[in-house]
Amino acid sequence: MPVVLGVAFGVSLVAPATPAAAHNELTGSDPRDGARVATAPARIELRFLARPTPTTTKITITGPDNVVAGGQPTYDGSRVRVPFKPAAAGLYIVGYQLASADGHPVRGEVRFTLTTGTAADPSATPPTVTPSTPPVGSPPAAPSADPGSAAPADPTTSTTPVAGEKSDSEGHWWPWALGGLVALAALATALLLRRRQPR
């Protein structure tokens, strides 16, 4: 009788634990849920109470703007590792879905924030960069004319104005004209005096 009671007591202790052991659940993650990380990890790790079945396990990682940031998961006992491909700083959500041994589905998610990174804007147009030096083979730019600079003088060109030369040459004829008038007056006077002389 004591033996029967002992066996029954042992069965009562083991029996309630069987459904709990069959029900799988998340026990930890790296990064942990709610963490803020400055350096993006190379992979995301999820740790479960029991070993998940690869054929019934689905894990996704989405980042800002619903960008997929995960790869193909690998399994190591009760640990599942997924490559992490960050696209920008912001909130990342690791969603998981798997089936327990008792057939009960397990769903959940782990959230963490990547504090560093540059958000990719597909609508942004890259700035146009103007080169400071002209491209190879282009002709050199012509120098701009300076309105304040005077053109060099031609040494073969005379600097004396033509009008001045003409006025100077015209100014030398009047002594000759005056001399001619004096000579004509003298000749006329001589003729008059000669006519008045008695014959």
Buried (B, 14 or more C-beta within 10 A) or exposed (E): EEEEEEEEEEEEEEEEEEEEEEBBEBEEBBBEEEEEBEEBBEBBBBEBBBBBEEEEBBBBBBBBEEBEBBBEBEEEEBBBBBBBBBBBBBEBBBBBBBBBBEEEEBEBBBBBBBEEBEEEEEEEEEEEEEEEEEEEEEEEEEEEEEEEEEEEEEEEEEEEEEEEEEEEEEEEEEEEEEEEEEEEEEEEEEEEEEEEEEE
